[in-house]
């Protein structure tokens, strides 16, 4: 059974590893796919830019000579979405688009008389600088009149703005993924810290509750002993206790000390893998039931405890922790019976169909709604007016993580009671 619990814990870690690996792989695939699509779009945009560049190179001369072609040329040039500048052989610009400078900002006369190597400050100087940057991106296209071989100028062009923006897409996408992962981790961490804080507070209260009963009993007996003091000759003080009362005192003190030892052992075992030993679970359950049966009259409840035990195989368990788990379930059953009378059924049996040993606890108390059943094992959830909602959470941890078993609410209905089943493989 210990091996089963360790395997379960290892499986949980393995599952988290698979989830992290799968998420990382998904992010990598999305990044690679997006990068590949951007690369293809970049190639297509560059191809289109090149085609338009060749068009300007071929159409520039006819447009300058033919009044019918010139308007079409200017209309196409005005609608391009990438920077393009047409210059003569010396670098004087006479047509441009997509560079942020209006075509009417420079007259043809100003362009014709400018010195491309030493332009005066102004729009023409800005265009010359833009031409230099465009030539760093793409080599200029030669401007050759149709049917001739002579070179009359160049077409300088750059990349479309959308291409530059698309190159940032994979980086932005990756940053967004990591941002969401970071926010998700921070949120999960915050929830986890809050849950752990609540559990620590609940554990402190549970410790006080566990210690309260035996300490109260011992304080009560201390008052009884003080009341039995008598003065003897010689200014000595003696305590005289009747034999039946003394026997009861010793028995109760032994029970209280044993209870304190159990509490210390229980809390020292939480958070670690305690030692498990093959044991018969029936005497353990019977002892817990008897403990509650003695306490019921003090609680003012006349509950009937119906027990049914079968001979079952030994289970690999830690007795202190398993007693704690059974106590928590029985305490919930007792608290669920809101009146002063009712019945709680306790059964230990072997389930041959599933090859398990089952501990079944049934009460005829208030029951739970379907939504309450879903939250029954969540830390902090409780249907009691007083309580901190850690009983079933601790029980689930003891049963499932420590012993490799399972705990479930088999059935529950408001006003008709609840059946809780704890099962262990054999």
C-alpha positions as CSV (number, residue, x, y, z in Angstrom):
1,X,0.0,0.0,0.0
2,X,2.9,2.4,0.8
3,X,4.1,1.8,-2.7
4,X,0.7,2.7,-4.1
5,X,0.8,6.1,-2.2
6,X,4.3,6.8,-3.5
7,X,3.3,5.9,-7.0
8,X,0.3,8.2,-6.7
9,X,2.4,11.1,-5.6
10,X,4.9,10.4,-8.3
11,X,2.1,10.2,-10.9
12,X,0.9,13.6,-9.7
13,X,4.3,15.1,-10.2
14,X,4.6,13.4,-13.6
15,X,1.3,14.9,-14.6
16,X,2.4,18.4,-13.7
17,X,5.6,17.8,-15.7
18,X,3.6,16.6,-18.7
19,X,1.3,19.7,-18.5
20,X,4.3,22.0,-18.3
21,X,6.0,20.2,-21.2
22,X,2.8,20.2,-23.3
23,X,2.3,23.9,-22.6
24,X,5.9,24.7,-23.6
25,X,5.6,22.6,-26.7
26,X,2.4,24.4,-27.7
27,X,4.0,27.8,-27.2
28,X,6.9,26.7,-29.3
29,X,4.7,25.4,-32.1
30,X,2.6,28.6,-32.1
31,X,5.8,30.6,-32.3
32,X,7.3,28.6,-35.1
33,X,4.1,28.6,-37.1
34,X,3.6,32.3,-36.7
35,X,7.2,33.0,-37.6
36,X,6.9,30.8,-40.7
37,X,3.7,32.6,-41.8
38,X,5.4,36.0,-41.2
39,X,8.3,34.9,-43.3
40,X,6.1,33.8,-46.1
41,X,4.2,37.1,-46.0
42,X,7.5,38.9,-45.9
43,X,8.6,37.1,-49.0
44,X,5.3,37.9,-50.8
45,X,5.4,41.5,-49.7
46,X,9.0,41.8,-51.0
47,X,8.0,40.2,-54.3
48,X,5.1,42.6,-54.7
49,X,7.4,45.5,-53.8
50,X,9.9,44.3,-56.4
51,X,7.2,44.0,-59.1
52,X,6.0,47.5,-58.4
53,X,9.5,48.8,-58.3
54,X,10.1,47.3,-61.8
55,X,6.8,48.8,-62.9
56,X,8.0,52.3,-61.8
57,X,11.3,51.7,-63.4
58,X,9.7,50.7,-66.8
59,X,6.8,53.3,-66.6
60,X,8.7,56.3,-65.5
61,X,10.1,57.3,-68.9
62,X,6.8,56.8,-70.8
63,X,4.9,58.6,-68.1
64,X,7.1,61.6,-68.4
65,X,6.7,61.7,-72.2
66,X,3.1,60.7,-72.6
67,X,0.3,62.9,-71.1
68,X,-2.2,59.9,-71.2
69,X,0.1,57.7,-69.2
70,X,1.2,60.3,-66.6
71,X,-2.0,60.4,-64.7
72,X,-2.2,56.6,-64.4
73,X,1.4,56.6,-63.2
74,X,0.8,59.3,-60.6
75,X,-2.3,57.5,-59.4
76,X,-0.5,54.2,-58.9
77,X,2.4,55.9,-57.3
78,X,0.1,57.7,-54.8
79,X,-1.5,54.4,-53.6
80,X,1.6,52.4,-52.9
81,X,2.1,51.3,-49.3
82,X,5.9,51.1,-49.3
83,X,8.5,53.9,-49.7
84,X,9.7,54.5,-53.3
85,X,11.8,57.3,-54.8
86,X,12.6,57.7,-58.5
87,X,15.9,59.6,-59.2
88,X,18.0,60.4,-62.2
89,X,21.6,59.1,-62.7
90,X,23.0,61.8,-60.4
91,X,20.5,61.1,-57.6
92,X,18.1,64.0,-58.1
93,X,14.6,62.9,-57.1
94,X,11.7,63.7,-59.3
95,X,9.0,61.3,-58.1
96,X,8.3,59.6,-54.8
97,X,5.7,58.1,-52.5
98,X,5.3,56.6,-49.1
99,X,8.2,58.5,-47.5
100,X,6.2,61.1,-45.5
101,X,7.0,64.0,-47.8
102,X,4.3,65.5,-50.0
103,X,5.0,65.4,-53.8
104,X,4.1,69.1,-54.0
105,X,6.7,70.1,-51.4
106,X,9.4,70.3,-54.0
107,X,9.0,71.7,-57.5
108,X,10.6,70.1,-60.6
109,X,12.8,73.2,-61.1
110,X,14.2,72.9,-57.5
111,X,15.0,69.2,-58.1
112,X,16.7,69.9,-61.4
113,X,19.2,72.4,-60.1
114,X,20.0,70.7,-56.7
115,X,23.4,69.2,-55.9
116,X,22.6,65.6,-54.8
117,X,26.0,65.3,-53.0
118,X,25.5,68.5,-51.0
119,X,21.8,69.4,-50.9
120,X,20.5,72.4,-49.1
121,X,18.6,71.8,-45.9
122,X,15.0,71.1,-46.5
123,X,12.8,68.5,-48.2
124,X,15.3,67.6,-50.9
125,X,18.0,66.9,-48.3
126,X,15.5,64.7,-46.4
127,X,14.7,62.8,-49.6
128,X,18.4,62.2,-50.4
129,X,18.9,60.8,-46.9
130,X,15.8,58.6,-47.3
131,X,17.2,57.3,-50.6
132,X,20.5,56.4,-48.8
133,X,18.5,54.3,-46.2
134,X,16.4,52.7,-48.9
135,X,19.5,51.5,-50.8
136,X,20.7,49.9,-47.6
137,X,17.5,47.8,-47.6
138,X,17.3,46.9,-51.3
139,X,19.6,47.6,-54.3
140,X,18.1,50.3,-56.6
141,X,16.5,49.2,-59.8
142,X,17.9,50.6,-63.0
143,X,15.6,52.9,-65.0
144,X,15.9,52.0,-68.7
145,X,13.5,53.4,-71.4
146,X,11.5,50.7,-73.3
147,X,13.4,49.3,-76.3
148,X,16.7,50.9,-75.3
149,X,19.7,50.0,-73.3
150,X,20.7,53.4,-71.9
151,X,20.4,54.0,-68.2
152,X,18.6,57.2,-67.3
153,X,18.0,56.8,-63.5
154,X,17.1,54.5,-60.6
155,X,14.1,53.4,-58.6
156,X,14.9,53.2,-54.9
157,X,12.4,51.3,-52.7
158,X,12.0,49.9,-49.2
159,X,9.9,47.5,-47.4
160,X,6.2,47.9,-46.6
161,X,5.3,49.1,-43.2
162,X,3.1,46.1,-42.6
163,X,6.1,43.8,-43.2
164,X,8.1,45.6,-40.5
165,X,5.1,45.3,-38.2
166,X,4.6,41.6,-39.0
167,X,8.2,40.9,-38.0
168,X,7.3,41.9,-34.5
169,X,4.4,39.6,-34.3
170,X,6.2,36.5,-33.1
171,X,8.0,38.5,-30.4
172,X,4.8,40.2,-29.3
173,X,3.0,36.9,-29.3
174,X,5.7,35.2,-27.3
175,X,5.8,38.1,-24.8
176,X,2.0,37.9,-24.5
177,X,2.2,34.2,-23.8
178,X,4.8,34.6,-21.1
179,X,2.8,37.5,-19.7
180,X,-0.3,35.4,-19.4
181,X,1.8,32.5,-18.0
182,X,3.3,34.9,-15.5
183,X,-0.1,36.2,-14.5
184,X,-1.5,32.7,-14.3
185,X,1.4,31.6,-12.1
186,X,1.1,34.7,-9.9
187,X,-2.7,34.0,-9.5
188,X,-2.1,30.4,-8.8
189,X,0.6,31.3,-6.3
190,X,-1.6,33.8,-4.6
191,X,-4.4,31.3,-4.3
192,X,-2.0,28.6,-3.0
193,X,-0.5,31.0,-0.4
194,X,-4.0,32.0,0.7
195,X,-5.0,28.4,0.9
196,X,-1.9,27.5,2.9
197,X,-2.4,30.4,5.2
198,X,-6.0,29.3,5.8
199,X,-4.8,25.7,6.4
200,X,-2.2,26.8,8.9
201,X,-4.8,28.8,10.8
202,X,-7.2,25.8,10.7
203,X,-4.5,23.5,11.8
204,X,-3.8,25.7,14.8
205,X,-7.5,25.6,15.7
206,X,-7.6,21.9,15.1
207,X,-4.6,21.5,17.4
208,X,-6.3,23.5,20.1
209,X,-9.5,21.4,19.6
210,X,-7.6,18.1,19.8
211,X,-5.7,19.2,22.9
212,X,-8.7,20.8,24.6
213,X,-10.6,17.7,25.6
214,X,-7.8,15.8,27.4
215,X,-6.5,19.0,29.0
216,X,-9.9,20.0,30.3
217,X,-10.3,16.5,31.7
218,X,-6.9,16.7,33.5
219,X,-7.7,20.2,34.8
220,X,-11.0,18.8,36.2
221,X,-9.3,15.9,38.0
222,X,-6.8,18.4,39.3
223,X,-9.6,20.3,41.0
224,X,-11.0,17.0,42.4
225,X,-7.6,16.2,43.9
226,X,-7.3,19.7,45.4
227,X,-10.7,19.2,47.0
228,X,-9.6,16.0,48.7
229,X,-6.7,17.6,50.5
230,X,-6.7,17.2,54.3
231,X,-4.4,18.5,57.0
232,X,-2.7,15.8,59.0
233,X,-0.8,16.0,62.3
234,X,2.6,17.7,62.0
235,X,1.3,20.3,59.6
236,X,1.4,17.9,56.7
237,X,-1.2,17.8,53.9
238,X,-2.5,14.5,52.7
239,X,-4.9,13.6,49.9
240,X,-7.5,11.0,50.7
241,X,-9.4,9.5,47.6
242,X,-11.8,6.7,47.7
243,X,-10.7,3.6,45.9
244,X,-13.4,3.7,43.1
245,X,-12.7,7.4,42.5
246,X,-9.0,6.7,42.5
247,X,-9.4,3.9,39.9
248,X,-11.5,6.2,37.7
249,X,-8.9,9.0,38.1
250,X,-6.1,6.7,37.0
251,X,-8.0,5.3,34.1
252,X,-9.1,8.8,32.9
253,X,-5.6,10.2,33.3
254,X,-4.1,7.3,31.3
255,X,-6.7,7.9,28.6
256,X,-5.9,11.6,28.5
257,X,-2.2,11.1,28.3
258,X,-2.7,8.5,25.6
259,X,-4.9,11.0,23.8
260,X,-2.2,13.7,24.0
261,X,0.4,11.3,22.7
262,X,-1.9,10.5,19.7
263,X,-2.4,14.2,19.0
264,X,1.4,14.8,19.0
265,X,1.9,11.8,16.8
266,X,-0.8,12.9,14.3
267,X,0.5,16.4,13.8
268,X,4.1,15.2,13.6
269,X,3.1,12.8,10.8
270,X,1.3,15.5,8.7
271,X,3.5,16.7,5.8
272,X,5.7,13.6,5.8
273,X,5.5,10.0,4.6
274,X,4.8,8.2,7.9
275,X,5.6,4.5,8.5
276,X,2.9,2.1,7.4
277,X,2.4,-1.3,8.9
278,X,0.0,-4.2,8.1
279,X,-2.9,-4.0,10.5
280,X,-6.4,-5.1,11.0
281,X,-8.6,-2.0,10.5
282,X,-11.6,-3.3,12.3
283,X,-10.3,-2.9,15.9
284,X,-9.2,0.6,14.9
285,X,-12.6,1.6,13.6
286,X,-14.4,-0.1,16.6
287,X,-12.2,1.9,19.0
288,X,-13.0,5.2,17.4
289,X,-16.7,4.4,17.5
290,X,-16.5,3.5,21.1
291,X,-14.7,6.8,21.8
292,X,-17.6,8.7,20.3
293,X,-20.2,6.5,22.0
294,X,-18.8,7.5,25.4
295,X,-18.9,11.2,24.4
296,X,-22.4,11.3,23.0
297,X,-24.2,11.6,26.3
298,X,-22.0,14.6,27.3
299,X,-23.0,16.3,24.0
300,X,-26.7,15.8,24.9
301,X,-27.3,13.5,21.9
302,X,-29.0,10.1,22.0
303,X,-27.6,8.7,18.8
304,X,-27.6,5.0,18.0
305,X,-24.4,3.7,16.6
306,X,-25.1,0.7,14.4
307,X,-21.9,-1.3,13.7
308,X,-21.3,-4.1,11.2
309,X,-17.8,-5.6,10.8
310,X,-16.6,-8.3,8.4
311,X,-13.3,-10.1,8.5
312,X,-11.1,-8.2,6.0
313,X,-7.5,-8.5,4.9
314,X,-4.9,-6.5,6.8
315,X,-4.2,-3.0,5.4
316,X,-0.8,-1.2,5.3
317,X,-1.7,1.8,7.4
318,X,-0.5,4.3,10.0
319,X,-2.8,3.8,13.0
320,X,-2.6,7.3,14.4
321,X,-3.4,9.0,11.1
322,X,-6.1,6.5,10.2
323,X,-7.8,7.0,13.5
324,X,-7.8,10.7,12.9
325,X,-9.4,10.2,9.4
326,X,-12.1,8.0,10.9
327,X,-12.7,10.5,13.7
328,X,-13.2,13.3,11.3
329,X,-15.8,11.4,9.2
330,X,-17.6,10.3,12.3
331,X,-17.6,13.8,13.8
332,X,-19.2,15.2,10.6
333,X,-21.8,12.5,10.9
334,X,-22.6,13.3,14.5
335,X,-22.7,17.1,13.7
336,X,-25.0,16.4,10.7
337,X,-27.7,14.9,13.0
338,X,-29.1,18.2,14.0
339,X,-31.6,16.8,16.5
340,X,-30.9,14.9,19.7
341,X,-31.7,11.5,18.3
342,X,-30.7,9.7,15.1
343,X,-28.7,6.8,13.8
344,X,-25.2,6.5,12.5
345,X,-24.2,3.4,10.7
346,X,-20.6,2.2,10.5
347,X,-19.6,-0.8,8.4
348,X,-16.3,-2.4,7.4
349,X,-16.5,-4.9,4.5
350,X,-14.6,-6.3,1.6
351,X,-15.8,-5.5,-1.9
352,X,-15.0,-8.5,-4.0
353,X,-16.1,-6.8,-7.2
354,X,-13.5,-4.0,-6.9
355,X,-11.0,-5.9,-4.7
356,X,-11.1,-3.2,-2.0
357,X,-11.7,-2.9,1.7
358,X,-14.4,-0.3,2.3
359,X,-15.2,1.8,5.4
360,X,-18.8,3.0,5.1
361,X,-20.2,5.8,7.3
362,X,-23.9,6.6,7.0
363,X,-26.1,9.1,8.9
364,X,-29.7,10.3,8.7
365,X,-28.8,13.9,9.3
366,X,-29.2,17.1,7.2
367,X,-27.6,15.8,4.0
368,X,-26.0,17.9,1.3
369,X,-27.0,19.5,-2.0
370,X,-25.1,18.6,-5.2
371,X,-23.2,21.8,-5.1
372,X,-22.2,21.2,-1.4
373,X,-21.0,17.7,-2.3
374,X,-18.7,19.1,-5.0
375,X,-17.1,21.4,-2.4
376,X,-17.1,19.0,0.5
377,X,-13.3,18.3,0.3
378,X,-12.3,21.9,-0.5
379,X,-10.3,23.5,2.4
380,X,-12.4,26.1,4.2
381,X,-15.8,24.8,3.0
382,X,-18.2,23.9,5.8
383,X,-22.0,23.6,6.3
384,X,-21.7,24.0,10.0
385,X,-22.4,27.2,11.9
386,X,-19.1,26.6,13.8
387,X,-16.1,25.1,12.1
388,X,-13.2,25.9,9.7
389,X,-13.8,23.2,7.0
390,X,-10.6,21.2,7.4
391,X,-11.9,17.8,8.6
392,X,-12.6,16.2,5.2
393,X,-9.7,18.0,3.6
394,X,-7.3,16.4,6.1
395,X,-9.1,13.1,5.8
396,X,-8.7,13.1,2.0
397,X,-5.0,13.8,2.4
398,X,-4.6,11.0,4.9
399,X,-6.6,8.5,2.9
400,X,-5.4,9.3,-0.6
401,X,-1.9,10.8,-0.4
402,X,-0.6,8.8,2.6
403,X,-2.4,5.5,2.1
404,X,-3.2,5.4,-1.6
405,X,-6.9,5.0,-1.0
406,X,-10.0,6.9,-2.0
407,X,-12.7,8.8,-0.2
408,X,-16.0,9.8,-1.8
409,X,-19.5,10.8,-1.0
410,X,-21.5,7.8,-2.2
411,X,-24.9,9.5,-1.7
412,X,-26.4,12.5,0.0
413,X,-29.7,14.2,-0.1
414,X,-31.0,17.1,2.0
415,X,-33.1,15.9,4.9
416,X,-32.2,12.2,4.3
417,X,-28.6,11.9,5.3
418,X,-25.2,11.2,3.8
419,X,-23.1,8.1,3.0
420,X,-19.3,8.4,2.9
421,X,-17.1,5.6,1.7
422,X,-13.4,5.2,2.3
423,X,-11.8,2.4,0.2
424,X,-8.4,0.8,0.0
425,X,-7.1,-1.7,-2.6
426,X,-6.1,-5.1,-1.3
